[in-house]
Amino acid sequence: APWAFPRSPAWQANMANPQCRGPPNPNEAPIADRGPVPPTPEAFVQLHNGVAMPLMQRVDDLGKAFWAFTQANDLHGRLVGRPSAEALYNAACCLSRAVEEQVKRCRGSADGKIPGDLPLAPGSIVAPEAPPAVGAFTSARAFLDARADLAGDLLLRAIHCGGPTCPSAAHMQADADLYMLRKLRPSLFQSALQQVGPRVPSASAPC
């Protein structure tokens, strides 16, 4: 389930190391090239909760949702100098769901296995706007493996940046959006669960 940004003045204190921010994605134009977004807390909440999360509910909009969360993360960094664990977590969910839907469309079910004969035609890719760039791969297996790896990296970054407000291990284990990540990267997922710290009462909206 999407992780809603907490509407609380304490949110600034719950961010972690600025080094969690990753490098700019080569598949997307810089924020400055996409039009300025006012660096205010209200603008961040609107972009994250009001724009990205509704897009995330539709499979055909997963790519748009991913970049909206990426923009929200960038905006958050401009606000407080640190990344947004919520945006990183939800971006990971977008990529995991895109992999799951891709396998469903080619196999009829998502059984946690990527077949080697998935087509790589541009029109057949779920969330083609989201990374990695399809043209960089010659096989669908390599493409979806790379996308799963990116989802895992984002999840780990979210945990590192989220501190005590990060979703609990139980939440992540039950989160349907992370189903394919759990299936394809069980060792990484277990490592992520072990890195989740003690929980504190959360002010976030219900998932």
NUTI-943312 format. One line per field, with one value per atom (N, C-alpha, C, O): residue number from 1; residue in three letters; x, y, z. Coordinates in steps of 0.1 Angstrom, whole numbers, plus 5000, padded with zeros to 4 digits. Each point is the difference from the previous one (the first is absolute). Example, Ala and Ser with C-alpha at 12.3 -4.5 7.8 and 13.67 -1.06 7.14 Angstrom:
residues 2
resi = c(1,1,1,1,2,2,2,2) .
resn = c(ALA,ALA,ALA,ALA,SER,SER,SER,SER) .
east = c(5132,4991,5009,5010,4986,5009,4992,5005) .
north = c(4943,5012,5012,5000,5011,5011,5011,5011) .
up = c(5078,5000,5000,5007,4986,5000,5008,5001) .
***
This chain:
residues 207
resi = c(1,1,1,1,2,2,2,2,3,3,3,3,4,4,4,4,5,5,5,5,6,6,6,6,7,7,7,7,8,8,8,8,9,9,9,9,10,10,10,10,11,11,11,11,12,12,12,12,13,13,13,13,14,14,14,14,15,15,15,15,16,16,16,16,17,17,17,17,18,18,18,18,19,19,19,19,20,20,20,20,21,21,21,21,22,22,22,22,23,23,23,23,24,24,24,24,25,25,25,25,26,26,26,26,27,27,27,27,28,28,28,28,29,29,29,29,30,30,30,30,31,31,31,31,32,32,32,32,33,33,33,33,34,34,34,34,35,35,35,35,36,36,36,36,37,37,37,37,38,38,38,38,39,39,39,39,40,40,40,40,41,41,41,41,42,42,42,42,43,43,43,43,44,44,44,44,45,45,45,45,46,46,46,46,47,47,47,47,48,48,48,48,49,49,49,49,50,50,50,50,51,51,51,51,52,52,52,52,53,53,53,53,54,54,54,54,55,55,55,55,56,56,56,56,57,57,57,57,58,58,58,58,59,59,59,59,60,60,60,60,61,61,61,61,62,62,62,62,63,63,63,63,64,64,64,64,65,65,65,65,66,66,66,66,67,67,67,67,68,68,68,68,69,69,69,69,70,70,70,70,71,71,71,71,72,72,72,72,73,73,73,73,74,74,74,74,75,75,75,75,76,76,76,76,77,77,77,77,78,78,78,78,79,79,79,79,80,80,80,80,81,81,81,81,82,82,82,82,83,83,83,83,84,84,84,84,85,85,85,85,86,86,86,86,87,87,87,87,88,88,88,88,89,89,89,89,90,90,90,90,91,91,91,91,92,92,92,92,93,93,93,93,94,94,94,94,95,95,95,95,96,96,96,96,97,97,97,97,98,98,98,98,99,99,99,99,100,100,100,100,101,101,101,101,102,102,102,102,103,103,103,103,104,104,104,104,105,105,105,105,106,106,106,106,107,107,107,107,108,108,108,108,109,109,109,109,110,110,110,110,111,111,111,111,112,112,112,112,113,113,113,113,114,114,114,114,115,115,115,115,116,116,116,116,117,117,117,117,118,118,118,118,119,119,119,119,120,120,120,120,121,121,121,121,122,122,122,122,123,123,123,123,124,124,124,124,125,125,125,125,126,126,126,126,127,127,127,127,128,128,128,128,129,129,129,129,130,130,130,130,131,131,131,131,132,132,132,132,133,133,133,133,134,134,134,134,135,135,135,135,136,136,136,136,137,137,137,137,138,138,138,138,139,139,139,139,140,140,140,140,141,141,141,141,142,142,142,142,143,143,143,143,144,144,144,144,145,145,145,145,146,146,146,146,147,147,147,147,148,148,148,148,149,149,149,149,150,150,150,150,151,151,151,151,152,152,152,152,153,153,153,153,154,154,154,154,155,155,155,155,156,156,156,156,157,157,157,157,158,158,158,158,159,159,159,159,160,160,160,160,161,161,161,161,162,162,162,162,163,163,163,163,164,164,164,164,165,165,165,165,166,166,166,166,167,167,167,167,168,168,168,168,169,169,169,169,170,170,170,170,171,171,171,171,172,172,172,172,173,173,173,173,174,174,174,174,175,175,175,175,176,176,176,176,177,177,177,177,178,178,178,178,179,179,179,179,180,180,180,180,181,181,181,181,182,182,182,182,183,183,183,183,184,184,184,184,185,185,185,185,186,186,186,186,187,187,187,187,188,188,188,188,189,189,189,189,190,190,190,190,191,191,191,191,192,192,192,192,193,193,193,193,194,194,194,194,195,195,195,195,196,196,196,196,197,197,197,197,198,198,198,198,199,199,199,199,200,200,200,200,201,201,201,201,202,202,202,202,203,203,203,203,204,204,204,204,205,205,205,205,206,206,206,206,207,207,207,207) .
resn = c(ALA,ALA,ALA,ALA,PRO,PRO,PRO,PRO,TRP,TRP,TRP,TRP,ALA,ALA,ALA,ALA,PHE,PHE,PHE,PHE,PRO,PRO,PRO,PRO,ARG,ARG,ARG,ARG,SER,SER,SER,SER,PRO,PRO,PRO,PRO,ALA,ALA,ALA,ALA,TRP,TRP,TRP,TRP,GLN,GLN,GLN,GLN,ALA,ALA,ALA,ALA,ASN,ASN,ASN,ASN,MET,MET,MET,MET,ALA,ALA,ALA,ALA,ASN,ASN,ASN,ASN,PRO,PRO,PRO,PRO,GLN,GLN,GLN,GLN,CYS,CYS,CYS,CYS,ARG,ARG,ARG,ARG,GLY,GLY,GLY,GLY,PRO,PRO,PRO,PRO,PRO,PRO,PRO,PRO,ASN,ASN,ASN,ASN,PRO,PRO,PRO,PRO,ASN,ASN,ASN,ASN,GLU,GLU,GLU,GLU,ALA,ALA,ALA,ALA,PRO,PRO,PRO,PRO,ILE,ILE,ILE,ILE,ALA,ALA,ALA,ALA,ASP,ASP,ASP,ASP,ARG,ARG,ARG,ARG,GLY,GLY,GLY,GLY,PRO,PRO,PRO,PRO,VAL,VAL,VAL,VAL,PRO,PRO,PRO,PRO,PRO,PRO,PRO,PRO,THR,THR,THR,THR,PRO,PRO,PRO,PRO,GLU,GLU,GLU,GLU,ALA,ALA,ALA,ALA,PHE,PHE,PHE,PHE,VAL,VAL,VAL,VAL,GLN,GLN,GLN,GLN,LEU,LEU,LEU,LEU,HIS,HIS,HIS,HIS,ASN,ASN,ASN,ASN,GLY,GLY,GLY,GLY,VAL,VAL,VAL,VAL,ALA,ALA,ALA,ALA,MET,MET,MET,MET,PRO,PRO,PRO,PRO,LEU,LEU,LEU,LEU,MET,MET,MET,MET,GLN,GLN,GLN,GLN,ARG,ARG,ARG,ARG,VAL,VAL,VAL,VAL,ASP,ASP,ASP,ASP,ASP,ASP,ASP,ASP,LEU,LEU,LEU,LEU,GLY,GLY,GLY,GLY,LYS,LYS,LYS,LYS,ALA,ALA,ALA,ALA,PHE,PHE,PHE,PHE,TRP,TRP,TRP,TRP,ALA,ALA,ALA,ALA,PHE,PHE,PHE,PHE,THR,THR,THR,THR,GLN,GLN,GLN,GLN,ALA,ALA,ALA,ALA,ASN,ASN,ASN,ASN,ASP,ASP,ASP,ASP,LEU,LEU,LEU,LEU,HIS,HIS,HIS,HIS,GLY,GLY,GLY,GLY,ARG,ARG,ARG,ARG,LEU,LEU,LEU,LEU,VAL,VAL,VAL,VAL,GLY,GLY,GLY,GLY,ARG,ARG,ARG,ARG,PRO,PRO,PRO,PRO,SER,SER,SER,SER,ALA,ALA,ALA,ALA,GLU,GLU,GLU,GLU,ALA,ALA,ALA,ALA,LEU,LEU,LEU,LEU,TYR,TYR,TYR,TYR,ASN,ASN,ASN,ASN,ALA,ALA,ALA,ALA,ALA,ALA,ALA,ALA,CYS,CYS,CYS,CYS,CYS,CYS,CYS,CYS,LEU,LEU,LEU,LEU,SER,SER,SER,SER,ARG,ARG,ARG,ARG,ALA,ALA,ALA,ALA,VAL,VAL,VAL,VAL,GLU,GLU,GLU,GLU,GLU,GLU,GLU,GLU,GLN,GLN,GLN,GLN,VAL,VAL,VAL,VAL,LYS,LYS,LYS,LYS,ARG,ARG,ARG,ARG,CYS,CYS,CYS,CYS,ARG,ARG,ARG,ARG,GLY,GLY,GLY,GLY,SER,SER,SER,SER,ALA,ALA,ALA,ALA,ASP,ASP,ASP,ASP,GLY,GLY,GLY,GLY,LYS,LYS,LYS,LYS,ILE,ILE,ILE,ILE,PRO,PRO,PRO,PRO,GLY,GLY,GLY,GLY,ASP,ASP,ASP,ASP,LEU,LEU,LEU,LEU,PRO,PRO,PRO,PRO,LEU,LEU,LEU,LEU,ALA,ALA,ALA,ALA,PRO,PRO,PRO,PRO,GLY,GLY,GLY,GLY,SER,SER,SER,SER,ILE,ILE,ILE,ILE,VAL,VAL,VAL,VAL,ALA,ALA,ALA,ALA,PRO,PRO,PRO,PRO,GLU,GLU,GLU,GLU,ALA,ALA,ALA,ALA,PRO,PRO,PRO,PRO,PRO,PRO,PRO,PRO,ALA,ALA,ALA,ALA,VAL,VAL,VAL,VAL,GLY,GLY,GLY,GLY,ALA,ALA,ALA,ALA,PHE,PHE,PHE,PHE,THR,THR,THR,THR,SER,SER,SER,SER,ALA,ALA,ALA,ALA,ARG,ARG,ARG,ARG,ALA,ALA,ALA,ALA,PHE,PHE,PHE,PHE,LEU,LEU,LEU,LEU,ASP,ASP,ASP,ASP,ALA,ALA,ALA,ALA,ARG,ARG,ARG,ARG,ALA,ALA,ALA,ALA,ASP,ASP,ASP,ASP,LEU,LEU,LEU,LEU,ALA,ALA,ALA,ALA,GLY,GLY,GLY,GLY,ASP,ASP,ASP,ASP,LEU,LEU,LEU,LEU,LEU,LEU,LEU,LEU,LEU,LEU,LEU,LEU,ARG,ARG,ARG,ARG,ALA,ALA,ALA,ALA,ILE,ILE,ILE,ILE,HIS,HIS,HIS,HIS,CYS,CYS,CYS,CYS,GLY,GLY,GLY,GLY,GLY,GLY,GLY,GLY,PRO,PRO,PRO,PRO,THR,THR,THR,THR,CYS,CYS,CYS,CYS,PRO,PRO,PRO,PRO,SER,SER,SER,SER,ALA,ALA,ALA,ALA,ALA,ALA,ALA,ALA,HIS,HIS,HIS,HIS,MET,MET,MET,MET,GLN,GLN,GLN,GLN,ALA,ALA,ALA,ALA,ASP,ASP,ASP,ASP,ALA,ALA,ALA,ALA,ASP,ASP,ASP,ASP,LEU,LEU,LEU,LEU,TYR,TYR,TYR,TYR,MET,MET,MET,MET,LEU,LEU,LEU,LEU,ARG,ARG,ARG,ARG,LYS,LYS,LYS,LYS,LEU,LEU,LEU,LEU,ARG,ARG,ARG,ARG,PRO,PRO,PRO,PRO,SER,SER,SER,SER,LEU,LEU,LEU,LEU,PHE,PHE,PHE,PHE,GLN,GLN,GLN,GLN,SER,SER,SER,SER,ALA,ALA,ALA,ALA,LEU,LEU,LEU,LEU,GLN,GLN,GLN,GLN,GLN,GLN,GLN,GLN,VAL,VAL,VAL,VAL,GLY,GLY,GLY,GLY,PRO,PRO,PRO,PRO,ARG,ARG,ARG,ARG,VAL,VAL,VAL,VAL,PRO,PRO,PRO,PRO,SER,SER,SER,SER,ALA,ALA,ALA,ALA,SER,SER,SER,SER,ALA,ALA,ALA,ALA,PRO,PRO,PRO,PRO,CYS,CYS,CYS,CYS) .
east = c(5008,4992,5009,5010,4986,5008,5002,4991,5020,5004,4997,5008,4982,4996,5009,5005,4998,5009,4993,4989,5018,4993,4999,5009,4979,4997,5003,4990,5022,5004,5012,5009,4992,5012,5013,5011,4987,5012,5006,5011,4984,5005,5015,5007,4997,5014,5010,5011,4985,5009,5001,5009,4983,5000,5007,4999,5009,5007,5014,5005,5002,5013,5011,4999,5011,5013,4997,4993,5012,4999,5006,4997,5013,5006,4991,5003,4985,4990,4996,4995,5006,4996,5008,5013,4981,5007,5004,4996,5012,5003,4988,4991,5009,4989,4998,5010,4977,4997,5002,4994,5014,5002,4988,5000,4989,4988,4991,4989,5013,4991,5007,5011,4982,5006,5001,4992,5018,5001,4987,4993,5005,4988,4999,4989,5023,4999,4995,4994,5008,4996,4985,4994,5000,4986,4991,4988,5017,4992,5002,5001,5000,5003,4988,4988,5015,4990,5004,5011,4980,5003,5005,4993,5019,5005,4994,5006,4981,4993,4995,4998,5001,4994,4987,4997,4995,4986,5001,4993,5017,5002,5005,4996,5012,5005,4988,4999,4994,4988,4991,4995,5002,4991,5005,4993,5020,5006,5001,4997,5007,5001,4986,4997,4995,4987,4989,4992,5008,4989,5002,4990,5023,5002,5006,4994,5017,5006,4992,4999,4996,4993,4987,4998,4994,4989,5005,4993,5017,5006,5004,4999,5006,5005,4989,5003,4985,4989,4997,4993,5012,4997,5012,5011,4989,5011,5006,5012,4979,5005,5007,5006,4993,5006,5011,5005,5000,5011,5013,5007,4995,5012,4999,5009,4979,4998,5001,5005,4989,5001,5014,5004,5004,5014,5007,5007,4991,5007,4994,5007,4980,4995,5006,5003,4999,5007,5014,5005,5001,5014,5001,5009,4981,5000,4997,5006,4985,4997,5013,5003,5005,5012,5010,5006,4995,5008,4996,5008,4979,4994,5003,5004,4995,5003,5014,5003,5006,5014,5003,5008,4985,5001,4995,5004,4986,4994,5009,5002,5002,5007,5014,5007,4998,5013,5001,5011,4978,5000,4989,4990,5012,4990,4988,5000,4989,4987,5000,4999,5000,4999,4987,4999,4990,4987,5000,4995,5011,5001,5008,4997,5015,5008,4993,5001,4992,4993,4989,4999,4994,4989,5005,4994,5018,5006,5004,4999,5007,5003,4988,5000,4989,4987,4996,4995,5007,4996,5008,4994,5019,5008,4996,5000,4998,4996,4987,4999,4992,4987,5001,4993,5016,5001,5006,4996,5014,5005,4989,4999,4993,4990,4990,4996,5000,4990,5006,4993,5020,5006,5000,4997,5006,5000,4986,4997,4993,4986,4996,4993,5010,4996,5006,4994,5018,5006,4998,5001,4996,4998,4986,4995,4997,4986,4999,4989,5023,5000,5014,5010,4991,5013,5004,4996,5012,5004,5014,5006,5000,5013,5011,5012,4985,5010,5000,4989,5022,5001,5003,5011,4980,5003,5011,5001,5006,5011,4996,5007,4980,4995,4991,4992,5008,4991,5004,5012,4979,5003,5005,4996,5013,5005,4996,5005,4984,4995,4995,4994,5009,4996,4986,4997,4994,4986,4995,4989,5020,4997,5005,4997,5010,5007,4990,4995,5003,4992,5009,5012,4982,5006,5013,5011,4989,5012,5007,5012,4981,5007,5009,5010,4988,5008,5013,5001,5009,5013,4999,4991,5018,5011,4996,4989,5019,4997,4999,5010,4979,4998,5011,5004,5000,5010,5013,5008,4995,5013,5001,5010,4979,5000,4996,4992,5014,4997,4990,4995,5003,4990,4991,5004,4984,4990,5004,4998,5008,5004,5010,4999,5011,5010,4993,5004,4986,4993,4993,5001,4991,4992,5008,4997,5014,5009,5006,5001,5003,5005,4990,5003,4984,4990,4997,4998,5003,4998,5012,4998,5014,5011,4999,5003,4991,4998,4989,5002,4988,4990,5006,4997,5011,5007,5009,5000,5007,5009,4992,5004,4985,4991,4994,4999,4998,4994,5011,4997,5015,5011,5002,5003,4997,5002,4989,5002,4986,4989,5001,4998,5007,5002,5011,4999,5012,5011,4996,5005,4986,4996,4988,4997,4995,4988,5001,4991,5019,5001,4988,4995,5001,4989,4987,4990,5008,4987,4998,4990,5021,4999,4990,4998,4995,4991,5006,5012,4980,5005,5003,4996,5012,5003,4987,4999,4991,4988,4992,4995,5006,4994,5006,4993,5020,5007,4998,4999,5000,4997,4986,4998,4993,4986,4996,4990,5019,4997,4999,5010,4978,4998,5009,5003,5000,5008,5014,5007,4998,5013,5001,5010,4979,4999,5011,5007,4995,5010,5014,5009,4993,5014,5003,5011,4979,5001,5003,5009,4985,5001,5014,5007,4997,5012,5012,5011,4988,5012,4998,5001,4997,4998,5011,4997,5015,5012,5001,5002,4996,5000,4989,5002,4986,4988,5002,4997,5009,5002,5011,4999,5011,5010,4993,5003,4988,4993,4992,5000,4993,4992,5009,4996,5016,5009,5005,5004,4995,5005,4989,5003,4985,4989,5002,5001,5000,5002,4987,4989,5012,4988,4990,5003,4984,4989,4997,5002,4993,4994,4986,4997,4994,4987,5001,5007,4985,5001,4988,4989,5014,4989,4996,4992,5012,4997,4986,4994,5000,4987,5000,5010,4979,4999,5004,4996,5010,5004,4987,5001) .
north = c(4988,5012,5012,5000,5011,5012,5006,4999,5006,5006,5015,5007,4998,5014,5008,4996,5016,5009,5005,5005,4995,5005,5015,5007,4997,5015,5004,5003,4998,5004,5009,4998,5012,5008,4993,5004,4983,4993,4992,4994,5008,4992,5003,4992,5021,5004,4992,4997,5000,4993,4986,4993,5001,4986,4996,4989,5020,4998,4996,5003,4989,4995,5006,5012,4980,5005,5006,4993,5019,5005,4991,5001,4990,4992,4989,4993,5006,4991,5004,4992,5021,5005,4993,5000,4995,4993,5010,5012,4984,5009,5003,4992,5019,5003,4988,4994,5003,4989,5005,5010,4983,5005,4999,5006,4987,4998,5012,5000,5009,5010,5014,5001,5009,5013,5006,4996,5012,5006,5008,5004,4997,5007,5014,5005,5002,5014,5000,5010,4979,5000,4996,5001,4995,4996,5010,4998,5014,5011,5000,4990,5022,5002,4996,5002,4992,4996,5008,4998,5009,5008,4991,4991,5012,4992,5002,5007,4989,5002,4986,4991,5007,4987,4997,4988,5022,4998,4995,4991,5014,4996,4985,4992,5004,4987,4990,4990,5013,4992,4998,4989,5022,5000,4991,4992,5010,4992,4985,4991,5006,4986,4993,4990,5016,4994,5003,4992,5020,5004,4997,4998,5000,4997,4986,4992,5005,4987,4988,4990,5011,4989,4996,4988,5021,4996,4994,4990,5015,4994,4985,4992,5006,4987,4989,4988,5016,4991,4993,4990,5016,4995,4995,5006,4981,4994,5008,5001,5004,5007,5013,5006,4999,5012,4998,5009,4979,4997,5008,5004,4997,5008,5014,5007,4999,5014,5002,5009,4981,5000,5000,5007,4984,4999,5014,5004,5002,5013,5011,5009,4990,5010,4998,5010,4977,4998,5004,5006,4993,5004,5016,5005,5001,5015,5004,5010,4983,5003,4998,5008,4982,4998,5011,5005,5000,5011,5012,5008,4995,5011,5000,5010,4978,4998,5004,5006,4989,5003,5015,5005,5002,5015,5007,5010,4983,5006,4999,5009,4979,4997,4994,4997,5001,4995,4985,4995,4998,4986,4994,5006,4981,4993,4997,5000,4996,4996,4985,4994,5000,4986,4995,4989,5019,4996,4999,4991,5020,5000,4988,4994,5003,4990,4986,4992,5006,4988,4998,4989,5021,4999,4998,4993,5013,4998,4986,4994,5000,4986,4991,4990,5014,4992,5001,4991,5021,5002,4990,4994,5005,4991,4985,4993,5004,4986,4996,4989,5020,4997,5000,4992,5016,4999,4987,4994,5001,4986,4990,4991,5010,4990,5000,4990,5022,5001,4995,4994,5009,4995,4985,4994,4999,4985,4995,4990,5017,4996,5000,4991,5020,5001,4990,4996,4999,4990,4986,4991,5007,4986,4997,4989,5022,4998,5000,5000,4999,5001,5004,4998,5008,5004,4990,5001,4989,4990,5002,4990,5022,5002,4996,5000,4996,4995,5009,5003,5001,5008,4990,4995,5003,4992,5006,5012,4980,5006,5005,5006,4991,5004,5012,5001,5007,5012,5009,5003,5003,5009,5013,5005,5002,5013,5011,5011,4986,5011,5011,4998,5015,5011,5000,5004,4992,5001,4989,5001,4990,4989,5002,4992,5019,5002,5008,5010,4985,5007,5011,4998,5014,5012,5002,5001,5001,5002,5013,5001,5008,5013,4998,5008,4981,4998,4993,4993,5008,4994,4985,4995,4997,5005,5002,4996,5011,5002,4987,4992,5005,4988,4997,4989,5021,4999,4995,4996,5004,4996,4985,4995,4998,4985,4993,5004,4984,4991,4989,4993,5005,4990,5005,5009,4986,5004,4996,5007,4981,4995,5010,5004,5001,5009,5013,5007,4998,5012,5000,5009,4980,4999,4997,5004,4989,4998,5013,5003,5005,5014,5008,5008,4991,5008,4996,5008,4979,4994,5005,5003,4997,5005,5015,5003,5005,5014,5001,5009,4983,5001,4996,5006,4984,4996,5011,5003,5004,5011,5011,5006,4997,5011,4997,5008,4979,4996,5001,5005,4991,5002,5014,5004,5005,5014,5006,5008,4987,5005,4996,5008,4980,4996,5008,5004,4998,5008,5014,5006,5000,5014,5001,5011,4979,5001,5000,5005,4989,5000,4993,4990,5015,4994,5001,4993,5015,5001,4991,5000,4993,4991,4989,4996,4999,4989,4988,4998,4996,4988,4989,4999,4991,4988,4993,4994,5006,4993,5007,4993,5020,5007,4996,4998,5002,4997,4986,4997,4994,4986,4998,4990,5018,4999,5009,4998,5011,5010,4993,4995,5005,4994,5006,4994,5019,5007,4995,5001,4992,4995,4985,4993,5001,4986,4994,4991,5016,4994,5002,4992,5019,5002,4989,4995,5001,4989,4987,4992,5006,4987,5000,4989,5021,5000,5003,4995,5013,5003,4997,5009,4978,4996,5004,5004,4994,5003,5015,5004,5004,5015,5004,5009,4985,5004,4997,5008,4980,4996,5009,5004,5000,5010,5013,5006,4998,5013,4999,5010,4979,4998,5001,5006,4989,5000,5014,5003,5006,5013,5010,5011,4984,5008,5002,4991,5022,5003,4999,4997,5006,5000,5011,5010,4986,5009,5011,4998,5013,5010,5003,4997,5008,5004,5009,5009,4987,5007,5010,4996,5015,5010,4999,5008,4981,4999,4996,4994,5009,4995,4985,4995,4998,4986,4996,5007,4982,4995,4994,4995) .
up = c(5000,5000,5000,5006,4987,5000,5014,5008,4994,5013,5000,4993,5013,5000,5008,5010,4985,5007,5012,5000,5012,5013,5000,4997,5005,5001,5015,5007,4996,5014,4999,4992,5017,5001,5003,4998,5008,5004,4988,5002,4986,4989,4997,4995,5007,4997,5008,4996,5017,5009,4997,5005,4986,4998,4987,4996,4998,4988,5004,5011,4980,5004,4991,4996,5002,4993,4986,4992,5005,4986,4990,4988,5016,4990,4995,4990,5015,4995,4986,4992,5005,4987,4989,5001,4989,4989,4989,5001,4989,4989,4991,5000,4992,4991,4991,4995,5002,4990,4986,4996,4996,4986,4991,4989,5016,4992,5001,4993,5016,5003,5001,5004,4990,5000,5014,5009,4994,5013,5004,4991,5022,5005,4993,4997,5002,4995,4986,4995,4997,4986,4999,4990,5021,5000,5006,5002,5001,5006,5014,5007,4999,5014,5009,4996,5015,5010,5013,5004,5001,5012,5012,5003,5002,5011,5013,5009,4993,5013,5004,4992,5022,5005,4993,4997,5001,4995,4985,4996,4997,4986,5000,4991,5018,5001,5003,4993,5017,5004,4988,4997,4996,4989,4988,4994,5003,4990,5004,4991,5021,5004,5003,4994,5014,5003,4990,4998,4997,4991,4985,4993,5003,4986,4998,4993,5014,4998,5004,4993,5020,5005,4992,4998,4997,4992,4987,4995,4999,4987,5003,4991,5021,5003,5000,4999,5003,5000,4987,4999,4990,4987,4993,5000,4996,4994,4988,4999,4993,4988,5004,4991,5021,5005,5009,5007,4994,5010,4996,5009,4978,4996,5004,5005,4993,5004,5015,5005,5002,5015,5005,5009,4984,5004,4999,5009,4980,4998,5009,5004,4999,5010,5014,5007,4997,5013,4999,5010,4978,4999,5001,5006,4988,5001,5014,5005,5002,5014,5009,5008,4989,5007,4998,5009,4978,4997,5007,5006,4994,5007,5015,5006,4999,5015,5003,5010,4981,5002,4999,5008,4984,4999,5012,5004,5003,5012,5012,5007,4996,5012,4998,5010,4977,4998,5002,5001,5000,5002,4991,4997,4999,4992,5008,5012,4981,5006,5000,4989,5023,5001,4994,4994,5008,4995,4984,4994,5000,4985,4995,4990,5017,4995,5002,4991,5020,5002,4989,4995,5003,4990,4986,4991,5006,4987,4998,4989,5022,5000,4997,4992,5014,4998,4985,4995,4999,4986,4991,4991,5011,4992,5003,4990,5022,5003,4994,4994,5006,4994,4985,4994,5000,4986,4995,4990,5018,4997,5001,4992,5019,5002,4988,4995,5001,4989,4987,4992,5006,4988,4999,4989,5022,5000,4998,4993,5014,4998,4986,4995,4998,4986,4991,4989,5014,4992,5004,4991,5021,5005,5004,5001,5002,5004,5015,5006,5001,5015,5004,4993,5019,5005,5011,5011,4984,5009,5006,5006,4992,5006,4991,5004,4984,4990,4988,4994,5001,4987,4989,5000,4990,4989,4991,5000,4993,4992,4986,4993,5003,4987,5000,4990,5020,5000,4989,4998,4995,4989,5005,5011,4982,5004,4991,5000,4992,4991,5009,5010,4986,5009,5004,5011,4980,5003,5010,5005,4998,5010,5014,5009,4993,5013,5009,4996,5016,5010,5006,5003,4998,5005,4993,5006,4981,4992,5004,4997,5009,5004,5012,5002,5006,5012,4996,4990,5019,4997,5002,5007,4987,4992,4986,4996,4995,4986,4993,5000,4993,4993,4990,4998,4995,4989,5005,4991,5021,5005,5002,5004,4993,5003,4987,4992,5007,4988,5004,4991,5022,5004,5011,5008,4992,5010,5014,5009,4992,5013,5006,5012,4980,5005,5004,5010,4982,5003,5013,5008,4994,5012,5012,5011,4987,5011,5005,5012,4978,5003,5007,5010,4986,5006,5015,5008,4994,5013,5009,5012,4983,5007,5004,5011,4980,5003,5011,5009,4991,5010,5014,5010,4990,5012,5006,5012,4979,5004,5006,5010,4983,5006,5013,5009,4993,5013,5011,5011,4986,5010,5003,5012,4978,5002,5009,5008,4989,5008,5015,5009,4994,5013,5007,5011,4982,5005,5003,5010,4982,5001,5009,5005,4998,5007,5015,5006,4999,5015,5006,4995,5017,5007,4994,5005,4985,4994,4987,4994,5003,4989,5002,5012,4978,5002,5008,4998,5010,5008,4991,4988,5017,4993,4996,4989,5020,4997,4989,4991,5008,4989,4987,4990,5009,4988,4996,4988,5021,4997,4994,4992,5012,4996,4988,4995,5002,4990,4986,4995,4999,4987,4989,4990,5012,4989,5000,4989,5021,5000,4998,5002,4994,4998,4991,5004,4984,4991,5005,4997,5010,5006,5010,5001,5007,5010,4993,5005,4983,4993,4993,5000,4993,4992,5008,4996,5015,5007,5015,5008,4995,5014,5010,5011,4984,5009,5003,5011,4978,5002,5009,5009,4989,5008,5015,5009,4993,5014,5007,5011,4981,5005,5003,5010,4981,5003,5013,5008,4994,5012,5013,5010,4989,5011,5003,5011,4979,5002,5006,5003,4997,5005,5015,5008,4997,5014,5008,4995,5018,5009,4994,4995,5007,4995,5011,5012,4983,5009,4995,4989,5020,4995,4988,4999,4990,4988,4998,5004,4990,4997,4985,4996,4997,4986,4999,5009,4979,4996,4998,4997,5006,4998,4985,4991,5008,4986,4994,4988) .
***
